[in-house]
Amino acid sequence: MGYGFGGFLLVVGLVLALAVDERVSGIDLTMVGWIMAAVGAVLIAITAVTWNTGRRSRAVQTVTHPDGSQTVRENRTDNL
């Protein structure tokens, strides 16, 4: 779903919650708007977390030289 759908839910929810004064029998549009805004915000947060974890790898190599000194080499890759 991603950022776009989460942003859409957030915007539509806030419009319903804050800007719509119409009445529909049996439905509280203000509450529906707040619920949609909350779901949109949670969806944006979940998308940010899932897209930014598990995409990087790191390898560290330590080499000990005959004189006793050590060299550390680190390789980082971004798996897009």
Long-range contacts (C-beta under 8 A, 24 or more apart in sequence): 1-43, 1-47, 2-47, 3-44, 3-47, 3-48, 5-40, 5-43, 6-40, 6-41, 6-42, 6-43, 6-44, 6-47, 7-40, 7-44, 8-40, 9-36, 9-37, 9-39, 9-40, 9-43, 10-36, 10-37, 10-40, 10-41, 10-44, 11-40, 12-36, 12-40, 13-37, 13-38, 13-39, 13-40, 55-79, 55-80
